[in-house]
Structure formats: structure tokens, C-alpha cells
Amino acid sequence: MAPDHKTLEILLHGVGGIRYLLPSSKEFDTLSCGYVKNSNTPLVIFRPKNENEIIFCVQFCISNNIQFAVRVGGHDLYGRSTVSNGATIDLRDINYVNISRDRQRARIGGGILTDTLLEHLEKDGLMTPVGGVGTVGYVGWATLGGYGMYSPSYGLGLDQIIGARLVTSHNTVLSADQQLLKVLRGGGVGFGIVVELEILVYPLQDSLPAQLSLHPALFNLPEVGPTWMTAFEWVGPKTKDYQIWLQKLSKHNLQIDVKTTTPLQHLRASTAMLPHSVYGRPQSVCISHWTPEAISILGTHGSNMPDQHYIGLTIHQLHGRACELSLLPNIWMNRSPHFLVEILGFASSIQDADKAIAWAKDFRKDLSAVNTALESSYIAMTDPSFLNLNRIYGEEVVKDLKRLKMEYDPQGNFNHIILDVQEREVVMGADVE
Ligand SMILES: Cc1cc2nc3c(=O)[nH]c(=O)nc-3n(C[C@H](O)[C@H](O)[C@H](O)COP(=O)(O)OP(=O)(O)OC[C@H]3O[C@@H](n4cnc5c(N)ncnc54)[C@H](O)[C@@H]3O)c2cc1C
């Protein structure tokens, strides 16, 4: 049993200089709020500043029987970075960036947000692939896969990971060996707390490889209603290829607004279009290509979309270098070109959430039945009730993951995680619907 509030306050006198916040603190609500709101309220939020403080927090929780979850950006879509009546270990104060002398690698703090990362790199004339939203935590994004507009040019987020340091439940900090690095590339963080990643970085100049990314989306625009829009994102200089693609687009009678930008400016512009937080539950489906049937499902559900805010759909595309087999060992199985359709069953109020959730579920059901739908799904965006690890990773990899879990976290202290090989045993093999 976790201690009650009074006992906890007494115990917390022993944590020395480690910053913590109780529900009575002014900043508590802001700091505990995630992107998708949920009813989990932690007893305490820790804000460790370094590895030793993280070790202390983990030990404090284990020895006082307090469940804990790790949080960075708070963008897990299913509330897995908070635990009711438990502790949140919030890493956001560990957000350094140390660039190597050869300017090809960087060591980054495990609590860094993607905006902060790009801000540091851009000051040094560098960049690295990121997703579309600056408030997402880099470690959570990259270790689970990491789709984004730069993946056709540089590979996925996981393809950038070349080193990691972790605090495990054995109370040590270890440098990940090759087998741990392999599962961190695509398996997320289930074996400990990632205090540092070493990643690949690239020059931010005209030498960027040129690639086009299409980013279609459906949103309910105020006074306009459901509207399809597509961002054409060209990563690189204005080469001949760029001109050819621009001409192709011009033929479609589209109003084209061309903006030259930097990765950081682009990230900030797309983040600014999103609400700070939402209610609801998203769904996702991966499909290999668009058939008339799949397109008609988009049309039908798009026009049935409840008339409310924050609901919608976005489509990520995997192509280019992200589809090449990475030289770095990893457990990502979904390298074939595909589209990740993210169905945003979101609402601005709790009252509207049920309608949005039901719309997203129906949409998913129909789209996942088309013959180009992939069996595998993107773990970060898979509703836990549809999660099937064997389909995502294959049985052999799941066995390896279980073995590693027993090695690094035999007591199951890191349980509030996305890749929960222990709990999933009950669900595996069946698509619970
Ligand atoms: C608005 C929005 C936009 C998104 N855009 C994209 C996108 O463009 N591409 C894409 O691929 N995905 C995208 N995602 C999915 C996102 O990448 C994942 O949900 C990611 O895991 C979020 O990480 P976080 O740190 O922000 O969230 P958190 O909720 O803080 O963390 C997510 C999970 O990772 C664990 N974790 C995080 N950091 C650490 C660490 N250092 N050590 C140990 N455990 C850790 C947490 O415990 C939790 O289980 C998006 C999600 C949202 C809500």
C-alpha cells in the first residue's frame, strides 16, 4: 500500500535537495497535465536534475511502495506517464545538449523536448529528425519509432540513436550495450529510465538531402466545417527536382503558399496550430497504399465527423530512407513504405469526448478492414485494447523483450510504460475489440 498524504509528506523530508511538488503546490496542475487529459492524479511529482537524483527517486518509490511513472513531454496518447496515487518522475530539468567535436553526434538529456533540442542544434548550424510537435519528448518519440517529415531523408527517430545511459531498478546507471540499444530502437523505454541518449546530428545547410513529404490532414475549421488540407514539406535546397514538384502541384489549381523555413521555425509553426491539451482517445491504422475503398472510407467518415473542435485526422508517410534497412540493429519491423493514419478522437471538453471516441473507433474498424491495411501498428499510437505485440514485433523479438525485462527489471518496478511485456501476455495473440 502506498503511504497516505501525511505519511508521504513526512517521508519527503528525507529527499534532501531534490525538487518535488505536492498537489497543494501552485504549479502542480500545470506540471501534471498531459496532452490528452485523464483522471490520474499523482501523489507527488519529482523533478530530478541529474542521474543521482533519479536513482534516489526510484529508490524512494520502491522502498516506500509507491508506484511511479516517468514523464517528459506528457504526450503519451493513453495516459501512461501518470499513475494515480503514485509518483511522477518528471525529467524535464535534464535537457542538456552536448555536441561532439566532429559535429556528427550529440549527447542529450533524457528529459529534453524536441523544441529545446532543435533550438540548441540550430544555434550550432545543426539539426536532427524530429516529429511535428515541439512539446513532445524526444526520447519517447525516438525510441518508439519516430515518424516525421525528415524520416524520408534521414530515417526514423530510432535510426538516430547510437548510445544511451539508463537508470535501472538495480539502482545503477549503465551504458546500454548492443542488445539493449537494439531494443531501444523501436521498443520504447521499458527497462529503466533513459537519462541520456547519444544521437546523430546533421549540418543545417544547403547540403541537406532533398525529399518531399506530404502531410495530409482533416480538421474541422471554424465557420468552414470539415476540411482536407495537405502540407507539402520539401527538406533541402531549391533544386531542379524542387521546381519540377512545384510545377506538378501548380497544375492542380491549388493556391500555393511557399515558405522557406528552418526545422525549428517549422516545428514551432506546427506546434502553434495545436491545442495545449485535449480530451478523448485517438486510434490509428497503417496502410500500404490507397485503394478506392480506403479513400471512400476516408470520405465517409470524414463527412460524418462530429461537428466539434480538436477532432480530425493526420496522415504520416513512411518512404525514402526510412524504408531502407538501418545499419544499426533495431527491432522496427515496419520498413515497407506505408501511411500511418492517425484518427484524432479528440474534443475540447469532457462532454464531447464520447462522441469523438466513438467516431474514431468506427473509423478505425472500417479502415483496418481494407485489404491494404497492415497487420502491424505503430505502438505509440495504438489503443492498448487493440495492442498486439506479436504482430508489431514478431514472436521471437517479444521473447527477447521478455528475457531482457527479467534481466533489467525482474521485480517489474517499471510498469507504467508503453511496452509492457509482462501485462501484455494476457492480451497477446488476440485483437480485443
Ligand atoms: C500532439 C502529438 C503529436 C505527436 N506527433 C508525433 C509525430 O509527429 N511522430 C511520431 O512518431 N509520434 C508522434 N506522437 C506520439 C509521441 O511521439 C509519443 O506519444 C511519445 O511517446 C511521447 O513522448 P513524450 O515524452 O512527449 O510523452 P510522455 O507521456 O512523457 O512519455 C511517453 C512514454 O515514454 C516514457 N518515457 C519518456 N521519456 C522517457 C525517458 N527518458 N526514460 C524512460 N521513459 C521515458 C514515459 O514513461 C511514457 O511511458 C505525437 C503525440 C501527440 C500527442
Ligand as a Chemical Component Dictionary entry (heavy atoms), coordinates in Angstrom:
data_LIG
# 
_chem_comp.id                   LIG 
_chem_comp.type                 NON-POLYMER 
_chem_comp.pdbx_formal_charge   0 
_chem_comp.three_letter_code    LIG 
# 
loop_
_chem_comp_atom.comp_id 
_chem_comp_atom.atom_id 
_chem_comp_atom.alt_atom_id 
_chem_comp_atom.type_symbol 
_chem_comp_atom.charge 
_chem_comp_atom.model_Cartn_x 
_chem_comp_atom.model_Cartn_y 
_chem_comp_atom.model_Cartn_z 
_chem_comp_atom.pdbx_ordinal 
LIG C1  C1  C 0 0.211  16.083 -30.324 1  
LIG C2  C2  C 0 1.040  14.854 -30.599 2  
LIG C3  C3  C 0 1.857  14.823 -31.721 3  
LIG C4  C4  C 0 2.638  13.696 -31.996 4  
LIG N1  N1  N 0 3.396  13.687 -33.132 5  
LIG C5  C5  C 0 4.115  12.589 -33.445 6  
LIG C6  C6  C 0 4.888  12.544 -34.655 7  
LIG O1  O1  O 0 4.938  13.502 -35.433 8  
LIG N2  N2  N 0 5.574  11.395 -34.920 9  
LIG C7  C7  C 0 5.541  10.313 -34.071 10 
LIG O2  O2  O 0 6.188  9.308  -34.370 11 
LIG N3  N3  N 0 4.842  10.339 -32.911 12 
LIG C8  C8  C 0 4.128  11.441 -32.588 13 
LIG N4  N4  N 0 3.399  11.461 -31.421 14 
LIG C9  C9  C 0 3.484  10.312 -30.492 15 
LIG C10 C10 C 0 4.619  10.588 -29.481 16 
LIG O3  O3  O 0 5.873  10.563 -30.145 17 
LIG C11 C11 C 0 4.639  9.509  -28.384 18 
LIG O4  O4  O 0 3.398  9.506  -27.727 19 
LIG C12 C12 C 0 5.784  9.748  -27.400 20 
LIG O5  O5  O 0 5.981  8.570  -26.627 21 
LIG C13 C13 C 0 5.523  10.935 -26.489 22 
LIG O6  O6  O 0 6.654  11.178 -25.668 23 
LIG P1  P1  P 0 6.536  12.288 -24.504 24 
LIG O7  O7  O 0 7.812  12.328 -23.760 25 
LIG O8  O8  O 0 6.009  13.553 -25.068 26 
LIG O9  O9  O 0 5.367  11.707 -23.614 27 
LIG P2  P2  P 0 5.348  11.104 -22.136 28 
LIG O10 O10 O 0 3.901  10.797 -21.922 29 
LIG O11 O11 O 0 6.024  11.985 -21.169 30 
LIG O12 O12 O 0 6.198  9.779  -22.309 31 
LIG C14 C14 C 0 5.766  8.736  -23.171 32 
LIG C15 C15 C 0 6.209  7.381  -22.620 33 
LIG O13 O13 O 0 7.616  7.272  -22.676 34 
LIG C16 C16 C 0 8.166  7.133  -21.355 35 
LIG N5  N5  N 0 9.366  7.969  -21.328 36 
LIG C17 C17 C 0 9.542  9.160  -21.935 37 
LIG N6  N6  N 0 10.804 9.592  -21.763 38 
LIG C18 C18 C 0 11.423 8.656  -21.014 39 
LIG C19 C19 C 0 12.746 8.523  -20.514 40 
LIG N7  N7  N 0 13.681 9.450  -20.733 41 
LIG N8  N8  N 0 13.046 7.410  -19.785 42 
LIG C20 C20 C 0 12.099 6.462  -19.548 43 
LIG N9  N9  N 0 10.837 6.535  -20.004 44 
LIG C21 C21 C 0 10.506 7.618  -20.739 45 
LIG C22 C22 C 0 7.065  7.592  -20.405 46 
LIG O14 O14 O 0 7.141  6.927  -19.171 47 
LIG C23 C23 C 0 5.805  7.182  -21.169 48 
LIG O15 O15 O 0 5.529  5.806  -20.968 49 
LIG C24 C24 C 0 2.609  12.572 -31.113 50 
LIG C25 C25 C 0 1.778  12.606 -29.977 51 
LIG C26 C26 C 0 0.999  13.733 -29.729 52 
LIG C27 C27 C 0 0.087  13.748 -28.528 53 
# 
loop_
_chem_comp_bond.comp_id 
_chem_comp_bond.atom_id_1 
_chem_comp_bond.atom_id_2 
_chem_comp_bond.value_order 
_chem_comp_bond.pdbx_ordinal 
LIG C1  C2  SING 1  
LIG C2  C3  SING 2  
LIG C2  C26 DOUB 3  
LIG C3  C4  DOUB 4  
LIG C4  N1  SING 5  
LIG C4  C24 SING 6  
LIG N1  C5  DOUB 7  
LIG C5  C6  SING 8  
LIG C5  C8  SING 9  
LIG C6  O1  DOUB 10 
LIG C6  N2  SING 11 
LIG N2  C7  SING 12 
LIG C7  O2  DOUB 13 
LIG C7  N3  SING 14 
LIG N3  C8  DOUB 15 
LIG C8  N4  SING 16 
LIG N4  C9  SING 17 
LIG N4  C24 SING 18 
LIG C9  C10 SING 19 
LIG C10 O3  SING 20 
LIG C10 C11 SING 21 
LIG C11 O4  SING 22 
LIG C11 C12 SING 23 
LIG C12 O5  SING 24 
LIG C12 C13 SING 25 
LIG C13 O6  SING 26 
LIG O6  P1  SING 27 
LIG P1  O7  DOUB 28 
LIG P1  O8  SING 29 
LIG P1  O9  SING 30 
LIG O9  P2  SING 31 
LIG P2  O10 DOUB 32 
LIG P2  O11 SING 33 
LIG P2  O12 SING 34 
LIG O12 C14 SING 35 
LIG C14 C15 SING 36 
LIG C15 O13 SING 37 
LIG C15 C23 SING 38 
LIG O13 C16 SING 39 
LIG C16 N5  SING 40 
LIG C16 C22 SING 41 
LIG N5  C17 SING 42 
LIG N5  C21 SING 43 
LIG C17 N6  DOUB 44 
LIG N6  C18 SING 45 
LIG C18 C19 SING 46 
LIG C18 C21 DOUB 47 
LIG C19 N7  SING 48 
LIG C19 N8  DOUB 49 
LIG N8  C20 SING 50 
LIG C20 N9  DOUB 51 
LIG N9  C21 SING 52 
LIG C22 O14 SING 53 
LIG C22 C23 SING 54 
LIG C23 O15 SING 55 
LIG C24 C25 DOUB 56 
LIG C25 C26 SING 57 
LIG C26 C27 SING 58 
# 
